[in-house]
Amino acid sequence: MDLTRAALRPGISIADVRRICEAALLELGADSFWYWGIGAFVFAGEGTTQSISGRDYSTPAYVLGQDELITLDLSPQRNGVWGDFARTLVIENGKPLQDARDAANQEWRAGVRTQYALHAELIEVATPDMSFEQLAEAMNARIIDRGYENLDFLGNLGHSIERRSADRIYIEADNPRRLDSVDLFTFEPHIRLRAGKFGFKHENIYRFANGRLTAI
């Protein structure tokens, strides 16, 4: 993520961003990409509101300008073990920001900060005996309370980490499984300010340690 952020500049395409990021993942030790063969799921501008399956994803034909919002979702794999990590990145005046929470654009700054706040609230809300559907209800309510909407095309907020994609279970309605029934799960809300033009992503993998949820 850091290497790709540093490479962002006006005039490069989303296809360039994806190539740079996937090459970095492989150089750092990934041997494959577990999510439909995609190592870097990238959108920019108003395209950041798009929510589609990787099965249907094609890299957008989009060239970065002087001021841009970019969502970057990584899916590296090594020896069958998954990584899963997403962030929202910002270019201002032609330069990538080290911390997108410092964006001058009010909508961008607020969206990124809302994501950090939701992850902090997740840690306070989640307990081992809570079900995935209870967590979905609690966190979707917080998204709404903050004036945002959940953009995920399936309505979920994350999934368990497995060795086979088909085995994933989701933070979604009608999933009564307890959170501690899986070793690891992601929290990855994809949100937009109601009537807003931009989408925001922020993803970590979590596990329980001594009864408290912890990011790994």
Backbone as JSON, one array per atom type, in Angstrom:
{
  "sequence": "MDLTRAALRPGISIADVRRICEAALLELGADSFWYWGIGAFVFAGEGTTQSISGRDYSTPAYVLGQDELITLDLSPQRNGVWGDFARTLVIENGKPLQDARDAANQEWRAGVRTQYALHAELIEVATPDMSFEQLAEAMNARIIDRGYENLDFLGNLGHSIERRSADRIYIEADNPRRLDSVDLFTFEPHIRLRAGKFGFKHENIYRFANGRLTAI",
  "N": [[0.83, -1.2, 0.0], [1.91, 1.26, 0.84], [4.02, 1.56, -1.0], [2.61, 1.71, -3.41], [1.03, 4.0, -2.95], [3.05, 5.95, -2.87], [3.79, 5.98, -5.52], [1.73, 7.17, -6.89], [0.55, 9.62, -9.15], [-0.41, 12.47, -11.14], [-1.64, 11.73, -14.41], [-1.05, 9.02, -14.66], [-2.64, 5.89, -15.27], [-5.51, 4.03, -14.0], [-5.08, 1.39, -14.64], [-2.28, 1.4, -14.67], [-1.81, 1.88, -11.95], [-2.83, -0.48, -10.84], [-1.05, -2.37, -11.98], [1.41, -1.55, -10.89], [0.91, -1.97, -8.15], [0.27, -4.74, -7.97], [2.66, -5.85, -8.9], [4.36, -5.04, -6.85], [3.25, -6.46, -4.68], [3.85, -9.12, -5.42], [6.64, -9.0, -5.51], [7.16, -8.57, -2.85], [6.52, -10.98, -1.75], [4.08, -12.35, -2.13], [2.51, -15.14, -3.72], [0.39, -15.47, -5.35], [-2.97, -14.34, -6.17], [-5.86, -14.28, -4.32], [-8.51, -13.44, -4.77], [-10.45, -13.92, -7.28], [-8.23, -13.89, -8.91], [-7.3, -11.3, -8.79], [-5.1, -8.93, -7.66], [-5.08, -6.28, -6.93], [-7.72, -4.3, -6.48], [-9.08, -1.67, -7.92], [-10.4, 1.63, -7.9], [-11.35, 4.96, -8.92], [-12.09, 8.49, -8.43], [-15.51, 9.36, -9.06], [-16.11, 6.78, -9.6], [-15.48, 5.33, -7.39], [-17.72, 4.66, -5.98], [-18.69, 2.36, -7.04], [-19.7, -0.99, -6.63], [-18.94, -4.16, -7.12], [-18.68, -7.68, -7.94], [-15.52, -9.37, -7.97], [-15.46, -11.17, -10.0], [-16.72, -9.91, -12.07], [-15.19, -7.71, -12.54], [-13.39, -5.3, -14.37], [-10.49, -3.46, -15.12], [-10.9, -0.05, -14.64], [-11.0, 2.4, -17.28], [-9.36, 4.97, -16.72], [-7.72, 7.99, -16.04], [-5.52, 9.44, -13.77], [-5.9, 12.64, -12.21], [-4.94, 15.94, -11.02], [-6.1, 16.16, -8.51], [-7.42, 13.63, -6.68], [-9.51, 10.93, -5.55], [-9.02, 7.67, -4.46], [-9.76, 4.22, -4.27], [-8.31, 1.32, -2.96], [-7.97, -2.05, -2.9], [-6.55, -4.87, -1.6], [-5.56, -8.26, -2.34], [-3.6, -10.38, -1.64], [-1.91, -13.6, -1.68], [-0.17, -16.23, -0.05], [1.33, -19.28, -0.07], [-1.22, -20.4, 0.19], [-2.36, -18.89, 2.19], [-4.3, -16.12, 3.06], [-4.1, -12.56, 2.51], [-5.79, -9.49, 3.25], [-6.74, -6.28, 2.64], [-7.62, -2.91, 2.64], [-7.68, 0.52, 1.61], [-8.48, 4.02, 1.43], [-7.16, 6.38, -0.7], [-5.62, 9.57, -1.34], [-4.9, 12.08, -3.73], [-3.57, 15.28, -3.79], [-3.16, 18.42, -5.27], [-1.46, 17.25, -7.09], [0.14, 15.5, -5.61], [0.49, 12.54, -3.65], [-1.19, 12.08, -0.57], [0.2, 11.36, 2.59], [-1.42, 10.68, 4.71], [-4.7, 10.21, 4.34], [-6.65, 11.31, 5.91], [-6.05, 13.92, 6.21], [-6.95, 15.35, 4.08], [-7.84, 18.19, 2.07], [-10.23, 18.49, 0.75], [-13.48, 18.55, 1.79], [-15.54, 16.55, 1.77], [-14.07, 14.25, 1.16], [-12.23, 14.15, 3.3], [-13.97, 13.88, 5.48], [-15.21, 11.42, 4.87], [-13.07, 9.56, 4.95], [-12.26, 9.86, 7.62], [-14.57, 9.04, 8.89], [-14.52, 6.31, 8.31], [-12.29, 5.46, 9.85], [-13.35, 5.99, 12.36], [-15.51, 4.18, 12.44], [-14.17, 1.73, 12.49], [-12.9, 1.92, 14.95], [-15.14, 1.94, 16.6], [-16.14, -0.58, 16.05], [-14.37, -2.28, 17.45], [-15.09, -1.71, 20.05], [-17.71, -2.58, 20.11], [-17.93, -5.28, 19.24], [-18.17, -8.6, 20.46], [-17.09, -11.87, 21.57], [-19.31, -13.67, 21.73], [-21.23, -12.55, 20.16], [-23.35, -12.58, 17.28], [-22.79, -12.83, 13.7], [-24.84, -11.57, 12.31], [-25.89, -9.87, 14.26], [-23.73, -8.14, 14.63], [-23.65, -7.0, 12.09], [-26.1, -5.61, 12.07], [-25.66, -3.78, 14.16], [-23.42, -2.27, 13.26], [-24.24, -1.33, 10.76], [-26.26, 0.37, 11.62], [-24.74, 2.35, 12.83], [-23.39, 3.38, 10.64], [-25.52, 4.54, 9.24], [-26.39, 6.39, 11.15], [-24.33, 8.2, 11.05], [-24.79, 9.48, 8.73], [-24.29, 8.15, 6.37], [-24.31, 5.58, 3.78], [-24.41, 2.04, 3.2], [-22.64, 0.64, 0.63], [-22.13, -1.87, -0.39], [-22.6, -4.45, -2.75], [-23.85, -6.78, -1.99], [-24.68, -6.15, 0.47], [-23.17, -6.71, 2.72], [-20.65, -6.42, 5.38], [-18.16, -7.44, 5.67], [-16.1, -10.46, 5.96], [-15.33, -13.9, 6.78], [-11.96, -15.19, 7.07], [-10.6, -17.56, 5.02], [-9.42, -20.65, 3.49], [-10.54, -21.34, 1.15], [-12.48, -19.58, -1.16], [-15.19, -20.14, -1.36], [-15.91, -20.93, 1.15], [-16.28, -18.77, 2.76], [-17.98, -16.84, 5.26], [-20.3, -14.22, 6.09], [-20.5, -10.84, 7.4], [-23.53, -10.09, 7.85], [-27.11, -9.83, 7.45], [-29.21, -12.43, 8.75], [-27.27, -14.31, 9.4], [-26.53, -16.39, 11.78], [-24.24, -17.34, 13.02], [-21.72, -17.33, 15.55], [-19.29, -14.79, 16.27], [-16.86, -15.73, 17.29], [-16.72, -18.21, 16.17], [-15.14, -18.39, 14.01], [-11.7, -18.07, 13.04], [-10.56, -15.71, 12.08], [-11.7, -12.59, 10.77], [-12.78, -10.11, 8.37], [-13.37, -6.56, 8.49], [-14.91, -4.39, 6.48], [-16.32, -1.9, 5.57], [-17.96, -0.39, 2.86], [-18.69, 2.69, 1.97], [-20.8, 5.59, 1.41], [-21.44, 9.05, 1.63], [-24.75, 10.03, 2.16], [-26.35, 11.0, -0.76], [-23.89, 11.75, -1.64], [-20.94, 11.87, -3.8], [-18.8, 10.16, -3.8], [-17.12, 7.11, -2.91], [-15.92, 5.22, -0.06], [-13.41, 3.16, 1.29], [-12.12, 0.93, 3.77], [-10.25, -1.45, 5.22], [-9.53, -4.0, 7.53], [-8.12, -7.02, 8.93], [-9.42, -8.95, 11.58], [-9.19, -10.46, 14.86], [-10.07, -12.26, 17.87], [-8.5, -11.65, 20.94], [-7.85, -12.67, 24.08], [-10.55, -12.2, 24.6], [-11.06, -9.73, 23.47], [-11.55, -7.79, 20.56], [-9.1, -7.52, 18.04], [-7.02, -5.92, 15.69], [-5.06, -7.38, 13.11]],
  "CA": [[0.0, 0.0, 0.0], [2.79, 2.42, 0.91], [4.75, 1.67, -2.26], [1.68, 2.17, -4.44], [0.7, 5.39, -2.63], [4.18, 6.8, -3.25], [3.89, 6.01, -6.98], [0.6, 7.88, -7.48], [0.82, 10.94, -9.71], [-1.29, 12.79, -12.28], [-1.25, 11.23, -15.72], [-1.02, 7.57, -14.75], [-3.98, 5.31, -15.36], [-5.86, 3.03, -13.0], [-4.38, 0.17, -15.04], [-0.91, 1.55, -14.18], [-1.85, 1.71, -10.49], [-3.0, -1.91, -10.57], [0.19, -3.07, -12.32], [2.42, -1.19, -9.88], [0.56, -2.59, -6.88], [0.39, -6.19, -8.05], [4.09, -6.16, -9.0], [4.91, -4.87, -5.5], [2.79, -7.58, -3.86], [4.62, -10.31, -5.79], [8.03, -8.8, -5.1], [7.22, -8.66, -1.39], [6.39, -12.36, -1.3], [2.85, -13.04, -2.53], [2.71, -16.05, -4.85], [-0.82, -15.45, -6.16], [-4.01, -13.45, -5.67], [-6.95, -15.21, -4.04], [-9.83, -12.93, -5.13], [-10.65, -13.96, -8.72], [-6.96, -13.59, -9.58], [-7.06, -9.86, -8.75], [-4.3, -8.54, -6.51], [-5.41, -4.9, -6.57], [-9.06, -3.93, -6.94], [-8.84, -0.23, -7.89], [-11.33, 2.58, -8.5], [-10.98, 6.36, -8.66], [-13.13, 9.49, -8.71], [-16.87, 8.93, -8.73], [-16.14, 5.33, -9.74], [-15.28, 4.7, -6.08], [-18.99, 4.19, -5.43], [-19.05, 1.08, -7.65], [-19.54, -2.2, -5.85], [-19.19, -5.31, -7.99], [-17.87, -8.85, -7.68], [-14.29, -9.48, -8.74], [-15.76, -11.97, -11.19], [-17.19, -8.99, -13.12], [-14.34, -6.52, -12.53], [-12.36, -4.98, -15.35], [-9.83, -2.25, -14.66], [-11.5, 1.12, -15.29], [-10.18, 3.24, -18.16], [-9.41, 6.24, -16.0], [-6.4, 8.57, -15.85], [-5.52, 10.28, -12.57], [-5.65, 14.06, -12.35], [-4.22, 16.63, -9.95], [-6.79, 15.9, -7.24], [-8.13, 12.37, -6.89], [-9.81, 9.96, -4.49], [-8.77, 6.33, -5.0], [-9.9, 3.1, -3.35], [-7.38, 0.26, -3.33], [-8.29, -3.23, -2.1], [-5.52, -5.85, -1.91], [-5.91, -9.66, -2.08], [-2.45, -11.27, -1.87], [-1.92, -14.94, -1.11], [1.14, -16.88, 0.02], [1.18, -20.65, 0.43], [-2.62, -20.64, 0.52], [-2.8, -18.01, 3.28], [-4.77, -14.86, 2.49], [-4.09, -11.21, 3.07], [-6.94, -8.71, 2.78], [-6.44, -4.96, 3.2], [-8.08, -1.84, 1.74], [-7.61, 1.88, 2.08], [-8.81, 5.12, 0.53], [-5.99, 7.23, -0.9], [-5.94, 10.9, -1.89], [-3.89, 12.94, -4.36], [-3.92, 16.7, -3.77], [-2.16, 19.26, -5.94], [-0.52, 16.39, -7.8], [0.96, 14.69, -4.73], [-0.29, 11.67, -2.76], [-1.12, 12.39, 0.86], [0.62, 10.26, 3.45], [-2.59, 10.35, 5.52], [-5.89, 10.75, 3.66], [-7.48, 12.06, 6.87], [-5.64, 15.32, 6.14], [-7.41, 15.91, 2.8], [-8.48, 19.5, 2.12], [-11.6, 18.3, 0.28], [-14.28, 18.26, 3.0], [-16.23, 15.26, 1.65], [-13.07, 13.19, 1.24], [-11.71, 14.1, 4.66], [-15.01, 13.34, 6.36], [-15.42, 10.01, 4.56], [-11.95, 8.77, 5.47], [-12.31, 9.89, 9.08], [-15.7, 8.19, 9.3], [-14.06, 4.93, 8.27], [-11.48, 5.21, 11.04], [-14.25, 5.98, 13.51], [-16.27, 2.94, 12.43], [-13.29, 0.65, 12.93], [-12.72, 2.08, 16.4], [-16.4, 1.53, 17.24], [-16.22, -2.03, 15.91], [-13.61, -2.9, 18.53], [-15.86, -1.54, 21.28], [-19.02, -3.23, 19.99], [-17.87, -6.72, 18.98], [-17.82, -9.53, 21.54], [-17.01, -13.22, 20.99], [-20.59, -14.37, 21.65], [-22.12, -11.85, 19.24], [-23.47, -13.24, 15.98], [-22.45, -11.99, 12.56], [-25.98, -10.72, 11.97], [-25.97, -8.81, 15.27], [-22.69, -7.16, 14.32], [-24.09, -6.28, 10.89], [-27.15, -4.67, 12.46], [-25.08, -2.72, 14.99], [-22.53, -1.4, 12.5], [-25.04, -0.62, 9.74], [-26.94, 1.46, 12.31], [-23.76, 3.42, 13.02], [-23.16, 3.99, 9.33], [-26.69, 5.38, 8.97], [-26.39, 7.5, 12.12], [-23.31, 9.17, 10.65], [-25.2, 10.1, 7.48], [-23.74, 7.4, 5.24], [-25.02, 4.37, 3.37], [-23.6, 0.88, 2.87], [-22.69, 0.47, -0.83], [-21.8, -3.22, -0.82], [-23.66, -4.97, -3.64], [-24.55, -7.84, -1.27], [-25.13, -5.6, 1.74], [-22.4, -7.16, 3.88], [-19.62, -5.52, 5.9], [-16.92, -8.17, 5.83], [-16.22, -11.91, 5.79], [-14.31, -14.71, 7.44], [-10.78, -15.51, 6.28], [-10.6, -19.0, 4.81], [-8.5, -21.1, 2.46], [-11.33, -21.42, -0.08], [-13.44, -18.47, -1.21], [-16.56, -20.64, -1.19], [-16.17, -21.19, 2.56], [-16.45, -17.53, 3.52], [-19.27, -16.4, 5.78], [-20.3, -12.77, 5.99], [-21.17, -9.95, 8.36], [-24.74, -9.79, 7.1], [-28.37, -10.29, 8.04], [-29.54, -13.86, 8.66], [-26.13, -15.18, 9.67], [-26.55, -16.51, 13.23], [-22.97, -17.85, 13.54], [-20.99, -16.46, 16.48], [-18.04, -14.24, 15.75], [-15.73, -16.56, 17.69], [-16.75, -19.5, 15.48], [-14.1, -18.33, 12.98], [-10.43, -17.59, 13.59], [-10.28, -14.37, 11.58], [-12.68, -12.02, 9.84], [-12.51, -8.74, 7.96], [-14.4, -5.53, 8.56], [-14.59, -3.59, 5.3], [-17.46, -1.13, 5.1], [-17.84, 0.44, 1.65], [-19.73, 3.67, 2.31], [-20.93, 6.87, 0.71], [-22.32, 10.03, 2.24], [-26.03, 10.06, 1.45], [-26.33, 12.0, -1.83], [-22.51, 12.06, -1.97], [-20.45, 11.42, -5.1], [-17.6, 9.35, -3.66], [-17.16, 5.97, -2.01], [-14.76, 5.1, 0.81], [-13.13, 1.81, 1.78], [-11.09, 0.78, 4.8], [-10.39, -2.86, 5.61], [-8.55, -4.71, 8.34], [-8.47, -8.35, 9.42], [-9.53, -8.94, 13.03], [-9.35, -11.7, 15.63], [-10.23, -12.03, 19.3], [-7.37, -12.0, 21.81], [-8.29, -12.48, 25.46], [-11.92, -11.71, 24.61], [-11.18, -8.4, 22.86], [-11.24, -7.79, 19.14], [-7.81, -6.9, 17.75], [-6.6, -5.95, 14.29], [-3.76, -8.03, 12.91]],
  "C": [[0.87, 1.26, 0.0], [3.53, 2.64, -0.4], [3.84, 2.19, -3.37], [1.29, 3.62, -4.2], [1.82, 6.32, -3.13], [4.29, 6.95, -4.76], [2.77, 6.79, -7.64], [1.02, 9.27, -7.96], [-0.16, 11.21, -10.84], [-0.73, 12.21, -13.57], [-1.11, 9.73, -15.8], [-2.45, 7.04, -14.68], [-4.24, 4.37, -14.19], [-5.21, 1.7, -13.34], [-2.92, 0.22, -14.59], [-0.85, 1.31, -12.67], [-1.95, 0.23, -10.15], [-1.71, -2.67, -10.86], [1.28, -2.8, -11.28], [2.16, -1.94, -8.58], [0.74, -4.09, -6.93], [1.85, -6.62, -8.18], [4.75, -6.05, -7.62], [4.51, -6.03, -4.59], [3.61, -8.84, -4.15], [6.07, -10.18, -5.36], [8.19, -8.95, -3.58], [6.93, -10.07, -0.86], [5.09, -13.06, -1.62], [3.16, -13.98, -3.69], [1.5, -16.11, -5.77], [-1.8, -14.47, -5.52], [-5.3, -14.27, -5.53], [-8.3, -14.75, -4.55], [-9.96, -12.83, -6.66], [-9.38, -13.58, -9.49], [-6.59, -12.12, -9.58], [-6.26, -9.53, -7.49], [-4.65, -7.17, -6.0], [-6.7, -4.51, -7.27], [-9.13, -2.42, -6.8], [-9.97, 0.54, -8.56], [-10.86, 3.99, -8.16], [-12.14, 7.28, -9.01], [-14.49, 8.99, -8.29], [-17.06, 7.44, -8.93], [-15.93, 4.61, -8.43], [-16.58, 4.24, -5.44], [-19.39, 2.83, -6.01], [-18.77, -0.07, -6.71], [-19.94, -3.39, -6.71], [-18.32, -6.48, -7.54], [-16.59, -8.79, -8.51], [-14.48, -10.3, -10.0], [-16.14, -11.08, -12.37], [-16.29, -7.77, -13.28], [-13.43, -6.45, -13.75], [-11.77, -3.63, -14.95], [-10.4, -1.04, -15.38], [-10.51, 1.87, -16.17], [-10.25, 4.66, -17.63], [-7.98, 6.71, -15.77], [-6.46, 9.55, -14.68], [-5.19, 11.73, -12.9], [-4.9, 14.63, -11.16], [-4.8, 16.35, -8.57], [-7.69, 14.68, -7.43], [-8.38, 11.65, -5.58], [-9.72, 8.57, -5.12], [-9.05, 5.31, -3.92], [-9.06, 1.94, -3.87], [-7.58, -0.9, -2.36], [-7.36, -4.37, -2.53], [-5.92, -7.26, -1.5], [-4.73, -10.59, -2.32], [-2.64, -12.62, -1.18], [-0.5, -15.5, -1.12], [0.96, -18.25, 0.67], [-0.24, -20.93, 0.9], [-3.17, -19.78, 1.63], [-3.13, -16.63, 2.7], [-4.29, -13.64, 3.27], [-5.29, -10.47, 2.52], [-6.86, -7.34, 3.44], [-6.89, -3.91, 2.19], [-7.94, -0.49, 2.42], [-8.11, 2.83, 1.0], [-7.62, 6.07, 0.5], [-6.4, 8.53, -1.57], [-4.7, 11.51, -2.54], [-4.41, 14.37, -4.28], [-2.79, 17.51, -4.37], [-1.05, 18.41, -6.56], [0.32, 15.48, -6.94], [0.09, 13.8, -3.84], [-0.1, 12.06, -1.3], [-0.67, 11.16, 1.64], [-0.55, 9.77, 4.29], [-3.81, 11.02, 4.9], [-6.82, 11.5, 4.59], [-7.15, 13.55, 6.87], [-6.11, 16.0, 4.86], [-8.08, 17.26, 3.0], [-9.94, 19.42, 1.68], [-12.46, 17.81, 1.45], [-14.95, 16.9, 2.93], [-15.24, 14.11, 1.77], [-12.55, 13.03, 2.66], [-12.72, 13.47, 5.61], [-15.23, 11.85, 6.12], [-14.32, 9.13, 5.12], [-11.99, 8.73, 6.99], [-13.47, 9.06, 9.62], [-15.3, 6.73, 9.3], [-13.21, 4.59, 9.5], [-12.36, 5.13, 12.29], [-15.05, 4.69, 13.59], [-15.42, 1.76, 12.9], [-13.03, 0.73, 14.43], [-13.97, 1.62, 17.14], [-16.58, 0.01, 17.14], [-15.55, -2.73, 17.09], [-14.36, -2.8, 19.85], [-17.14, -2.36, 21.27], [-18.91, -4.75, 19.97], [-17.45, -7.52, 20.21], [-17.84, -10.95, 20.96], [-18.35, -13.91, 20.81], [-21.61, -13.67, 20.75], [-22.18, -12.6, 17.92], [-23.07, -12.27, 14.86], [-23.62, -11.08, 12.18], [-26.17, -9.59, 12.99], [-24.92, -7.72, 15.02], [-23.08, -6.35, 13.09], [-25.14, -5.23, 11.24], [-26.56, -3.49, 13.23], [-24.25, -1.75, 14.15], [-23.25, -0.69, 11.35], [-25.79, 0.54, 10.37], [-25.99, 2.63, 12.52], [-23.43, 4.13, 11.72], [-24.3, 4.97, 9.02], [-26.69, 6.61, 9.88], [-25.4, 8.59, 11.73], [-23.64, 9.83, 9.31], [-24.71, 9.41, 6.22], [-24.63, 6.21, 4.89], [-24.01, 3.29, 3.01], [-23.76, 0.6, 1.37], [-22.49, -0.97, -1.29], [-22.93, -3.85, -1.61], [-24.41, -6.15, -3.01], [-25.01, -7.39, 0.12], [-24.31, -6.02, 2.95], [-21.28, -6.17, 4.23], [-18.28, -6.21, 6.1], [-17.17, -9.67, 5.77], [-15.13, -12.61, 6.58], [-13.13, -14.93, 6.49], [-10.65, -17.03, 6.22], [-9.46, -19.4, 3.87], [-9.21, -21.28, 1.11], [-12.37, -20.31, -0.05], [-14.86, -18.93, -0.92], [-16.92, -20.87, 0.27], [-16.41, -19.93, 3.38], [-17.88, -17.38, 4.05], [-19.17, -14.9, 6.03], [-20.94, -12.07, 7.2], [-22.41, -9.42, 7.64], [-25.95, -10.28, 7.87], [-28.52, -11.8, 7.82], [-28.31, -14.77, 8.74], [-25.99, -15.31, 11.19], [-25.24, -17.03, 13.84], [-22.32, -16.83, 14.48], [-19.7, -15.98, 15.85], [-16.85, -15.13, 16.1], [-15.77, -17.97, 17.09], [-15.76, -19.53, 14.32], [-12.83, -17.77, 13.62], [-10.2, -16.12, 13.27], [-11.42, -13.88, 10.72], [-12.29, -10.57, 9.51], [-13.67, -7.84, 8.35], [-14.02, -4.54, 7.47], [-15.8, -2.81, 4.78], [-17.11, -0.32, 3.86], [-18.99, 1.44, 1.73], [-19.68, 4.91, 1.43], [-21.81, 7.78, 1.55], [-23.63, 10.04, 1.46], [-26.06, 11.26, 0.5], [-24.91, 12.44, -2.19], [-22.09, 11.44, -3.3], [-19.32, 10.4, -5.01], [-17.79, 8.22, -2.65], [-15.85, 5.86, -1.24], [-14.64, 3.66, 1.31], [-12.02, 1.85, 2.82], [-11.27, -0.62, 5.34], [-9.21, -3.33, 6.44], [-9.05, -6.13, 8.59], [-8.42, -8.33, 10.95], [-9.6, -10.36, 13.61], [-9.57, -11.32, 17.1], [-8.98, -12.49, 20.04], [-7.78, -11.65, 23.23], [-9.67, -11.81, 25.53], [-12.13, -10.37, 23.97], [-10.76, -8.46, 21.4], [-9.98, -6.97, 18.88], [-7.51, -6.99, 16.27], [-5.25, -6.62, 14.18], [-3.0, -7.32, 11.79]]
}
